[in-house]
Each structure stands twice: as structure tokens, then as C-alpha cells.
Amino acid sequence: MAGMSRRSLKRCVDEARVVQAIEAAERASSGEIRVSMATFFWGDVEKVAQKAFVRLGMDKTAKRNGVLIFLVPSRKRFTILGDEGIHAKVGQDFWEDVASDLSEHFKRSEFTEGLVQGIAKVGERLAEHFPWEGGADRNELPDDVDYGA
């Protein structure tokens, strides 16, 4: 997987299933979930994820309730970043719990399954703390998988 191209990166996940999971999670909450994937690189995954968080506008949601799952399949490394609004509600233990679930799938290169399960878990918490507000709610960010990190 080292030296992975963007084309092969896109083959690592079933994007349609991931987008469906994001859409389902966001229908129940005013939160925003994004998935970003990167080709192989050396360096700190969390630092690159933080840059992607800003690049994708995750820090600009009205209620600061954006969540980014950033994945580097070639390294089987990832990080989950929750903006200050959602982090204040769920705390670090929640992120570590989601990360544990993702890690089990990613170790076996089950990227789609891990993402779908993780998105559902994040969506449940977003719905609990930031429920969907009917007509007042809008999708602030795209639901597609980002391959630009």
C-alpha cells in the first residue's frame, strides 16, 4: 500500500456506503461528519488531520459540532477530530471508544466497515446532543469522502 495513488486510495472504501452512513447520521442531528483519506506520507497523522479539518471548513459549523475521521489506509493509521462543541459534550473517553472500534476494523483492512460503524456511533451522540432541528437545520458541509489531504 505504500506509494498508493489517489485511484487506489479510492478503491480502499465503498464510498457510496460511507456517504449513506454520513447522510443517515446527519438526518438525526444538526452535526456534520466528514471522512478524509490521504495517500501515504511520513509524519504526524494528527497534524495533517488538523490541517484537513480547517481546509474542509469543519471549524466553521454554526454549533462547532463537526467531526472528522481522517484515515491513511497505507499506514492503517487514523485520527478522529471533534470540534469544540461536540467535544465539550462527549469528552475524550468517547473519542477513544470510537477509535478502538475503528482500529479493530482497520487492522484487518476493513476500512468501509469501520467507517460505517464509527459514523453511526458518532451520529448517535450528535443526535443526542445536537438533535435535528427540522426546517431550521441545513447541511453545512458536503457528505462526500475527501481525498485531498
C-alpha positions as CSV (number, residue, x, y, z in Angstrom):
1,M,0.0,0.0,0.0
2,A,3.0,2.4,0.3
3,G,3.2,4.6,-2.7
4,M,-0.6,4.4,-3.1
5,S,-2.1,6.6,-5.8
6,R,-5.4,8.5,-5.4
7,R,-7.1,6.0,-7.7
8,S,-6.0,3.1,-5.4
9,L,-6.9,5.2,-2.4
10,K,-10.5,5.4,-3.7
11,R,-10.7,1.7,-4.0
12,C,-10.0,1.2,-0.3
13,V,-13.5,2.1,0.7
14,D,-17.0,1.8,-0.7
15,E,-17.7,5.5,-0.9
16,A,-21.4,5.0,-1.6
17,R,-21.8,3.1,1.7
18,V,-19.7,5.7,3.6
19,V,-21.8,8.6,2.2
20,Q,-25.0,6.7,3.1
21,A,-23.8,6.3,6.6
22,I,-23.0,10.0,6.9
23,E,-26.3,11.1,5.4
24,A,-28.2,8.8,7.8
25,A,-26.3,10.1,10.8
26,E,-26.8,13.7,9.8
27,R,-30.6,13.2,9.3
28,A,-30.9,12.8,13.0
29,S,-28.7,15.7,14.1
30,S,-27.5,19.2,13.3
31,G,-23.9,17.9,13.4
32,E,-21.6,17.5,10.5
33,I,-19.4,14.4,9.8
34,R,-16.7,14.2,7.2
35,V,-14.3,11.5,6.2
36,S,-10.9,12.4,4.7
37,M,-8.4,9.9,3.3
38,A,-4.8,10.5,2.5
39,T,-2.2,8.7,0.4
40,F,1.0,7.5,2.1
41,F,3.1,10.2,3.8
42,W,5.7,10.3,6.6
43,G,4.9,12.4,9.5
44,D,2.3,13.1,12.2
45,V,-1.2,11.9,11.1
46,E,-2.9,14.1,13.7
47,K,-1.2,17.3,12.4
48,V,-2.2,16.5,8.8
49,A,-5.7,15.8,10.0
50,Q,-5.9,19.1,11.8
51,K,-4.9,20.9,8.6
52,A,-7.6,18.9,6.7
53,F,-10.2,19.9,9.4
54,V,-9.6,23.5,8.7
55,R,-9.3,23.1,4.9
56,L,-12.7,21.3,4.9
57,G,-14.3,24.1,6.9
58,M,-15.0,21.8,9.8
59,D,-14.2,24.6,12.3
60,K,-16.8,26.9,10.8
61,T,-20.0,25.0,11.6
62,A,-22.7,27.1,13.4
63,K,-22.6,24.9,16.6
64,R,-19.0,23.8,16.3
65,N,-20.2,20.2,16.1
66,G,-18.2,18.9,13.2
67,V,-16.4,15.6,13.4
68,L,-13.7,14.5,11.0
69,I,-12.5,10.9,10.6
70,F,-9.1,11.1,8.9
71,L,-7.6,7.9,7.5
72,V,-4.3,6.9,6.0
73,P,-5.1,3.3,4.7
74,S,-1.5,2.6,3.6
75,R,-0.3,3.1,7.2
76,K,-3.5,1.8,8.8
77,R,-3.4,5.0,10.9
78,F,-6.3,7.4,11.6
79,T,-7.5,10.1,13.9
80,I,-10.9,11.4,14.9
81,L,-11.2,15.1,15.5
82,G,-14.3,16.6,17.1
83,D,-14.8,20.4,17.2
84,E,-15.1,22.1,20.5
85,G,-19.0,22.0,20.6
86,I,-19.2,18.2,20.4
87,H,-16.0,17.5,22.3
88,A,-17.4,19.5,25.3
89,K,-20.4,17.3,25.3
90,V,-18.8,13.8,24.9
91,G,-15.3,14.1,26.3
92,Q,-12.1,12.3,25.4
93,D,-13.4,8.8,26.5
94,F,-16.0,8.8,23.8
95,W,-13.4,9.5,21.1
96,E,-11.1,6.8,22.5
97,D,-14.1,4.3,22.4
98,V,-14.8,5.1,18.8
99,A,-11.1,4.9,17.9
100,S,-10.9,1.4,19.5
101,D,-13.8,0.2,17.3
102,L,-12.3,1.7,14.2
103,S,-8.9,0.3,15.0
104,E,-10.2,-3.3,15.1
105,H,-11.6,-3.0,11.6
106,F,-8.7,-1.0,10.2
107,K,-6.1,-3.6,11.4
108,R,-7.9,-6.1,9.1
109,S,-8.1,-3.5,6.2
110,E,-11.9,-3.4,6.7
111,F,-12.0,0.3,6.1
112,T,-15.6,0.6,4.9
113,E,-17.0,-1.4,7.8
114,G,-15.0,0.5,10.3
115,L,-16.1,3.9,8.9
116,V,-19.7,2.9,8.7
117,Q,-19.7,1.7,12.3
118,G,-17.8,4.7,13.5
119,I,-20.0,7.2,11.7
120,A,-23.1,5.5,13.2
121,K,-21.7,5.8,16.7
122,V,-20.7,9.4,16.2
123,G,-24.1,10.1,14.7
124,E,-25.9,8.7,17.7
125,R,-24.0,11.1,20.0
126,L,-24.5,14.0,17.7
127,A,-28.3,13.3,17.7
128,E,-28.3,13.1,21.5
129,H,-26.5,16.4,22.0
130,F,-27.4,18.3,18.8
131,P,-30.8,16.9,17.6
132,W,-32.0,17.7,14.1
133,E,-34.0,21.0,14.1
134,G,-36.4,20.4,11.2
135,G,-36.6,23.2,8.7
136,A,-34.1,25.3,10.6
137,D,-31.4,22.8,10.0
138,R,-29.3,22.6,6.9
139,N,-26.4,20.5,5.7
140,E,-23.4,22.8,6.2
141,L,-20.8,20.6,4.6
142,P,-20.6,18.1,1.8
143,D,-21.1,14.4,2.7
144,D,-18.7,13.0,0.1
145,V,-15.4,11.4,1.1
146,D,-12.5,13.8,0.7
147,Y,-9.3,12.5,-0.9
148,G,-7.4,15.8,-0.9
149,A,-5.4,15.7,2.3
